[in-house]
Amino acid sequence: MNKLLIIVFILLTSIANRGSNSTPIQASQKLLHDNHVHIMSPQLIALWKSMGIPFSKADPYYSDIDTIFNVIKAQSLLLISMAYVYSSEEFGGNSGNVGSKVRDENNYLAMAKSKHPKKIKAFYGIDPLQEFALTEIERCHNELKLDGIKLHHNASQVYLTEAVHLEKIKAIFEYASNNRIPILMHFDNSHRKFGKRDVGLLADSVLSGLEYVNLQIAHFGTSGGFNQKTKETLDAFIELFQSNHPISKHTITFDISAVCLDKDAEGVSKLTNKDFDELAEYSRKLGFDRIVFGTDYPLYRGEEYLNLLITKLKLSEEEVINLLKNKNDL
Ligand SMILES: [Zn+2]
């Protein structure tokens, strides 16, 4: 039995044993749903290597779905295509043919999903500022039958404070609402002023009038780690939920991937003990009903990150069970 199964089994049996006549829950019912996992095509890996971006492991760890499943050991994955990087000045290599590269990358995601259709929810990468954004969404939704949209406001440099950007984001969320498509959004665009104002614009100008919203905000709202900006962003959302803002009725969750860092990662520093305590406080304030588990693989493996959360945030058994629930109907 691996470590994760042991932890989960202990948790479940101890909870199940509380009631007098309770039936023990099977450990197999309680494996991990990892809601933030990246996959890259061999072409994207080659492009990034040519740009000098370092890779610490062999290519299959990033590109091969069976290797990814073996390493993470999750029951199901929310798998993310990084197709949006091709239009990024910083990460796209500026080598032209962006439209066809985006399609190839999303096709690669579809191929991975076709190997484990019941265990993968596939989220295709979209740069909302590209002219073909909606066409690509329609193609991934109708032809490839993929499950959700992944937006990355830092890679795509999206500013809701810009009227043109706001209109484009609105069009995407409207299409998603009309077609009941979930969205995973990396919200932080790295601008120093990103925060409360952006949350307000998203809530009031994009989400509040929509009929269907199933939105997962990546990394607790910022770009990994846990800092002042993360706290301000979470506070702004919590305030809206508590004041019964129209968005309170929507399914809006926050994934904790890449937040609880015990190692430095891509320019984001690891947390101090004080940060871990504050993160625990904020997680409870937000509520585990709104938090979903994710590793940001290849950053962490499943059981490794779950153990880290349990230890550093001093989670109770009930909190762990609540955290691991599959809450966004995926
Ligand atoms: Zn990620």
Boltz pocket constraint, residues with backbone or C-beta under 6 A from the ligand:
constraints:
  - pocket:
      binder: B
      contacts: [[A, 36], [A, 38], [A, 218], [A, 296]]
      max_distance: 6.0
